[in-house]
């Protein structure tokens, strides 16, 4: 039986997380997302608190994913792709003539 956690990560936090990974920096992610580095840092902190685990090791020169971060990357990618597919499917239904 699946259980639902009291807190579920927000899709936006998953997007921020994946952007940090792709850009390999908080600053690069902030620039791409057109947000401040503080915003990116806050969203990652909230995501880590929600999941109850550290996802990223940060240093002044680079970031590295923890083991949990590697797993979270796979799940976040899958979840966001599913959301995109879901929205695309609904869009097709809305556009189809009904009768």
Secondary structure, 3 states (H helix, E strand, C coil): CCCCCCCCCCHHHHHHHHHHHHHCCHHHHHHHHCCCHHHHHHHHHHHHHHHCCCCEEECCCCEEECHHHHHHHHHHHHHHHHHHHHHHHHHHHHHCCCC
